[in-house]
Amino acid sequence: MRFFVTLFVLSALSACETIEGFGRDLSKAGNEITQEARKAQ
């Protein structure tokens, strides 16, 4: 689980080209983590 989140974050960071893109990618990663946490409950 943690491996997939890390892989997602790294791929998102490598894909973004601007600060705005970084913010969107970081937001997506946060949403993924939140969804996984809700599933685990």
Secondary structure as UniProt FT lines:
FT   HELIX           2..15
FT   HELIX           19..40
//
